[in-house]
Amino acid sequence: MKEVILGKYGELALKGLNKSHFEAILTREIKERLAPLGEFSVTRAQSTVYIEPQNEAAERAVGDAFYEVQHVFGITAVARAAVAEKDMDSILRTAKDYVPQFLYGAKTFKAEAKRSDKKFPLTSPEISAAVGRAICEVMRGRIKVDVTSPDVTVITEIREAGAYIHAGTFPGAGGLPYGTSGKALLLLSGGIDSPVAGYMMARRGVRIEAVHFESYPYTSEQARDKVLELARILCEYTRTMNVHVVSVTKIQEELRKCCDEDYFTLLLRRSMMRLAERVAKKCGASALITGESVGQVASQTMEALTVTDCAVNMPVFRPCIGMDKDEIVVRSRQIGTFETSVLPYEDCCTIFTPRHPKTKPELEKVLAQEAKYDYKTLEDEALAGETVYPVKRKIMG
């Protein structure tokens, strides 16, 4: 029996004249993801990607391939399906052989049919009824039909290339194919918000690298390892990512000596943004990404964000800006970063935190504070000590 993976498009299907460009990137991403698992053919038709194993290694790795395709941006739904000839004898025989393995433990099911090939002689209701009867025969009373709220929905798709039988679709990553919307640099702090921000922009097709600011010895090596682990989790979707680690210890120590305490956080954020902009330009990124949310902390008021943005000359994307903490936590759990984000290792923003930070800063007063120390030389030194960590996802199989 021949088994394939069906990946269904989302908004990609609505693209106009440049749809083929998005499809080509999507196809390439799937092929490169699956290459370590075996030889797969990847073809497209009717807003669906057909992924078929071409050798024994690939046939054994269909389960792992299914997992990989679920993490490909641009795919909204994924199904493992058996292929049958477009005649009812072949369809019913395949349904009997293939479907029962997905029904064990379920109490109810229903059969549906989708007939995009209108030349097929039976209607969708007729196909559904026949497949449902065939499954009931082979299951011998171990499962019942429930057309209202079944545990499993068995779907028969009649398409141009053949008939496909599967036990329902599972959610894909959605969004746009990775790399179709340019490149940006994520400020990855190690908290809950920034990994979510990176994921959300990657889901919109933005290729990402990351920069992490550390304050060793005030922050530990475990804090750095935590950030690298967050990057690895994000690589379940992006496959690879460079993490640029830059020390801001000397900048923070100089701030403590020269500037008013209330301005520490704002001045540090401005240095971090300038450093991030320089890293972004080196790696070919044209925007920055942060995990900030309006009003969440003192440095995230509208006035503070305005002062921060004035330090750079490239766009700053803040996909979490209108989300509250509960919404961000829900998303972090969904993408698998939450448990790592809450590990108790401090990041640089928690060092030398002012007791009464400015929430409504005035740019002129911030610039006056900034003039008290040689931030340009300190930032040059910080960037000279940059370390780049290439991070990859764990290969299945």
Secondary structure, 3 states (H helix, E strand, C coil): CCEEEEEEECHHHHCCCCHHHHHHHHHHHHHHHHHHHCCEEEEEECCEEEEEECCHHHHHCHHHHHHHHHCCCCEEEEEEEEEECCCHHHHHHHHHHHHHHHCCCCCEEEEEEEECCCCCCCCHHHHHHHHHHHHHHHHCCCCEECCCCCCEEEEEEEECCEEEEECCCEECCCCCCCCCCCEEEEECCCCCHHHHHHHHHHHCCCEEEEEEEECCCCCCHHHHHHHHHHHHHHHHHHCEEEEEEEECHHHHHHHHHHCCHHHHHHHHHHHHHHHHHHHHHHCCCCCEECCCCCCCCHHHCHHHHHHHHCCCCCCEECCCCCCCHHHHHHHHHHHCCHHHHCCCCCCHHHCCCCCCCCCCCCHHHHHHHHCCCCHHHHHHHHHHCCEEEEEECCCCC
